Amino acid sequence: MLGWIRTLHERGVLGMNERNTEYIMRLNPRRLYPLVDDKLRTKELAIAAGIAVPQLYGVIRTEHDIGSLAELVSNTQDFAIKPAHGSGGDGIMVVAGRSPRTPDIYRLVDGTLVTDSAIGFHLSNILAGQFSLGGHRDVALLEYCIKVDPIFAEHCFQGVPDIRVIVVRGYPIMAMIRLPTRRSRGKANLHQGAVGAGMDIATGVTTWGVIGNDKVVEHPDTGAPIAGLAIPRWDYLLTLAARGYELTGLGYIGVDIVLDRQFGPLILELNARPGLNIQICNRAGLRHRAERAMALPEEPDIAARVARSRELFAAAAMPAAA
């Protein structure tokens, strides 16, 4: 057992305790956590900085506000409902359309039909804190519903893939893409059965995939190969991720980005405590990359940081963890 632990350490696999003490506690002042734990505040910061995010249609803050749902989304057929303080995708409801004959019937992204009263009940649960960190009262965001970029037509089931980039002191060091499956019910959530695919930081091309701890070479629902998928506008996407450093002041963050067919890369959310499964997806450890990023000089030029990251953390330049 000790030998296996020593082997993982030598290969640069970062454990939770080391992540917390060496990076999160050192680089993420707790006073800045609200900037990312509150999705509404994150969105407002990004908009003020000119960073692309999904459009906000409205905010439900009280039980009385629930009655204004129809008015807030009157100009769109589809929208997403999110708790401002949710995590792991809990509490997110995606409405894909409405019944043409019965306006108070909504169709969810998985095809389920729900009434406006059912949506109102879900909003009440969000306000009560059912999905929030710590169970505290929350608010609900009504947002633009992401339209899947055609490049993912064969690589996801129903939902929208997202790309997680780990950024240390403004340098993107590792990335993965999460591909929804039937098992994950269309959600890009690794714990619910989505495919996690490692990515080459230099090129934005997927390398290999996993479901849980098991390696997969094809998407379980579509049969599309996991490796070799090239993400368009990769340099711009990495630039968005790197800007998360200036946006929040947090030195160790996970930046989640989606590709919309109309608007291109959009920042979905930021995470001050990003999980470690990205190492399994990449078959590579975070520690060696994080150590390199910590040794790099402070660099105000975002483009220079991105270029340096693509050079240092290319798949060919880093040893595999397994």
N, C-alpha and C positions, 0 to 999 in steps of 0.2 A: 504493500500500500504506500509506504513512504517513498519507495523507488518510483512508483507511478507519479506521485505528487511532484517529486524532484524532476522527473522527465517533463511534465507539463510546464513547470516553472522555467526549465531550460529552454523550452520551445516558445516561451513568451506568452503563455496563456494567462490572462488576467483573471484573478478571482474576485469575488464580491468584496471581501474585506480589504484587499489591496486597492481595488477601484475606489472604495469609499474613503480610505485614509490617505492614499497617495495622490488622488486626483480630485474627487468630488469635494472633500473637505478643504483641500489646499486651494483649489481653483474656483470654487463656486461659493461665494459668500451667501450665507443663508438669507440675508436681507434682500437678495436679488431673486430668490425662488418665486415670489409672486408674479414676476414678469413672465414666467413660463408655465407656472401651475394654473394660472388663470388664462384660458384660451381667448377670452374677450380682450384682456389687457395685451396679450401677445399680438393679436390681430391689430389693435389700435396702434401699437408701437410700429409694427411692420408697415402699415398704411402711411403713417407719418414719415417713415424712412424711405418711402417709395418702393417697398418690396412687395412683389406680387403675392396675393393671398386670395382665397375664395371670397367672393362678394358676400357681404353681410346684409341680409334682408331685414332683420330685426332681432330684438332681444325680448324674451319673455321673462319678466322679473317677478311678477306676482300672479296669484290665482286669477285676479281680474284681467290681467293681460292675455290670458289664454283665449278669452273671447275675441281678441283681435287677430288671431291666427289667420283666418281667411283673408282679412284685409292685407296683412303683411306679405302674404304670398300670392296676392291676387294677380300679379303679372307674370307668374311662372307656373308651369305644370309640375315641375319637380323641384325638390329642395331637400336639404339635410337638417336634421335636428340633433344638436349636440349639447351635452352638459358642459358648462364652462370649466368645471373642475374635475371632469371625468378622466379616467385613465384606462389604457388597454382596450379602448374601443367600446367600453361598457356605456350603455345608455344612448348610443347613436342610432337614430332611425332615419333611413333614407327613403324618401317618397319619390317613386319613379313616374307617377302620373295620377290622373283622376278619372273617375268614371264620366264619360260624356253625357250620360243620362241622369246620373245622380251625383251632383257636385260635392255632397258631403261624404262620398265614398272615395278613399284614396287607395292606390295600389303601391305596395312597397317594392323594393328592388328585387326581392325574391318571389314576387308574384302574389303575395298575400294581400287580400283586400281588408281594409280596416275602415271604421267609421271615424268621423271627426271627433266623436265622443271618446273613442279609444285613443286617439292621438292626444286629446285633452287630458286623459288619465295618465298617459305617459309623461306629458309635460308636468303634471302635478307631482309625479314621482321624482322627476329631475329637480323641481323646486324644493322638494322635501329633503333632498340630499341622498337619495337612494344610490346614485352612481358617483357621488363626489368623493374626493380624497378625505378621509376622516368622517364621512357621513354628515358634513355640515350643509346647511341650506345653500342652494345653488341658483343659478340662472340658466336659461336655455337659449342657445344661439340658433337662429334660422339662417342657413347659408345656401349659397349656390351649390347645386349638385354637380359634382365633377363628372365630366363626360370622358370616358376612357379613350386614350389615344389609340388610333388604329394599329399601332405597332404591337399592342398587347392583345389583339383579337384572338390569337390562338394560345395565349399564355395566362388566361384568368377565367374564372367561373363567376359570372354575374357582377361581381364587385369591381373595385378600383385598386390596382396595385399601388403600393407606395414604396419610396426609396428612403432608407435610413442612412444618414451619413454621420459618423462620429467625428467631431471637430475638437481638437485640442489647441488652445491658445490661437484659434483662428486658422489652424491648418487641418484640412480634411485628411483623416488618416485611414479610414476604412468605410466601406459602404456595402449595403446589401439591398436587394429588392424583395418585397413580400408579395406573393402572388396568391390571390384568393382561390379557394377550391370549393367544391360541393361540401366537403367535410367541414370547412370553416364557415359555411353558409354565406359565402360571398364576401367575407371580411378578410382584410389583410392582417390577420392576427396569427402569429406563429403558434401560440398556445392553444388555439382552436383548430389547428390543422392546415393553415396556409403553408405554401411552399416558401422557404427562405433560400434565396440564391445569392451566393457571393459575387462580388463585382471587382474587376480590376480598376483601381483608382486612376490609373493612367489612361485607360481607354473607354471606360464605361461599358465594358462588355461582360456579360455574366460568365461565371466560371463553372460552378457546379451547384447543385441544390440539395436541400434536406427537407424532410417533414419530421419534426421532432428531432431525434438523433439519427434518423435513418437517411442514408443517401438516396436521392432519386435522380434519374437522368431525364425523365419525361414528366410533364404535367399530368397528374393522375386522372384528370377529366377530359383533357383535350388531346393528349399524346404528343404535344409540342415539346421539342427538346429544350431543356433548361439552359444548357451552356450555349454560348454564342449569340445571345440576344444583345444587340448594340443599342444603348439608350441614346436617343438624339439629343443634341444641344448639351452634351455632357459638361463642357467647360462652363457654360452658363449655370448649369445645375450646381456644380461644385462652388461656383462663385456665390450663389444664393446661400448655400450651406455655410460657407466661410463668413458671410456677413452676419450670421447669427452671433458671432463673437462681439462685434461692435454694437449690435442691436441690444444685447442683454448684459454684457460685461461678464458673462459666465465663460470660464476657461475650459470646461469639459461638458459638452452637450451633444445630444442626439438631435439632428434636424431631419424632420420627415417632410418629404416633397412628393407631390403627385404631378403627373403629366396630363394636362387637359387638352383635348383635341383642338380647342379654339384658342385657349390662352397660354398653352405651353406649361412650363414648370411653375408650380405654385407651392409656397410653403404651407403645409398643413398644420404643423405644430412643432414646438421645441420641447425638449425633455432634459431636465437637469440631472436625472438619474437614469440614463439609458441602460437597458439591459445588456447582457453579455452573450446572448445567443448569436450575435453577429459573428462571433469567433467560430462557432460551429459551421455557420453558413459559408464562411471563407476558408475554413480549415486552416486558420492562421490565428496567432495570438495578438492581442492588442498591446501587450506590455512593451514589446520592443519598439513598436511604432510610437506609442505614447512617450516613451523615453526619448526617442529621437526628436519628437515635436517639442518636448520640454527643453531640449538643448539648443533649439533653434533661436535665433535672435528675434526680438520684437520687430514685426514687420507691418507698417501701416498700409502698405500697398497690397490690396486684396488679390489682385491679379498675380503679383509676385508670390504670394503665399500659395495660391492654387497651383501655379507652375512648379513650385518647389515640392509640393505634396505629390504631384503627378510623377515627378522624378524620383523622389525618395521611396514612395509607397506603392510603386508599380508591382504587380504580382510577380514579375520576373526578378524584382530586386529584393523580395522578402522571402525568408524561409517559411515553409509550411509548418503548421503546428502538429499535423497528424498525417 
